[in-house]
C-alpha cells in the first residue's frame, strides 16, 4: 500500500472523506517545509494545541521519510499518564 492509499484509508476511517467532498475543508498541500499546517488541516479535532517537544521530534522524523528510500529507525520513550510507555516502531 502506498502513501496516498494509506492517507486515503485513514481519512476514510476518521470520516474526513465526507467533509472533503462536501467542501467543508480543502486538501492541504504536502510540502517539504512544515508539517504543522498539514496536520492541522487534516486533523483539526486532534491537533488543536502546540506540539510537545517529543511530538515535534517524531513528526520531523516522519516528514523526513522519502518515498522509495528506507526510513531511519525511530525509537522513543514518551510520557503517558505519568508513566513511561515503551513502544518501538
N, C-alpha and C positions, 0 to 999 in steps of 0.2 A: 504494500500500500504506500503510495507516495504522499508527500507533504500536503498537497491540495486535497487529496481524498481524506486524510486524517482530520484536517481542519473542517472539511465539509461534514464529516461524521460527528465531530464534536459540536459543531453548530446545530446539527440536527438534534442531538441529544439534549442540548440546552434550550431548544426551542427558538434559536436565533434565526433559523431559515425563514420562518413565517414573518418575523419582524422585518427582515431584509426584503422579502417580496412585497410587503405592504408599504415599503418606503419609509418605515419608521426610523431606520438608520442606514447610513451609507457604509459600504465596504471600505475599510481603511486600506491605504496603500502600505505594502510591506516594504519598508525602506532599509537601507544599510545603516541608518542612524539609530535613533532612539526607539526602544521597544515600548515605552510607556504609552504613547498615543495609540498604538496598535492594540495593546491590551485593554486600554480604557474604552476604545471604540467597540471592540468585540465583546467585552465582558463588563459593562458598566456597573452591574449589580455586585460584582465581585471585586472590582478594583476602584474603590471609592476613596481610599486614603493613600498616603505616601507609602512607598515601599520600605520595608526594613532592610538593613544592610545585607542580611543573608538572602533576601529576595532579589535584591539588586545583583548580587554576585551570581545567583542562579540564572536570572534572565539574561545577563551579559554573556554567560556561557551558552545558553540556548541560542541567542542572537548570533553568536559566532559560528554556529554549525553551518557548514556549506554542503549543498547538495552534491552527492557523489563522492564525498570525502569522509573518511571515518572521523567520528567525533572523539574528542579527548574525554577521558573518564571524568565524571563529576561525583565527588563523594563529600557529603556534608553531614554535620550533626546540628540539627535545628531544635530550638526550644519549642515545646508544645505543652501547654497547660502546666507550666513549672516543672516539667520533666523532660529529659532529653529523649528524642525519638531517633532511633538508629535505623537508617534505611540506606541502601546502596542502589543506585540506578545506573 
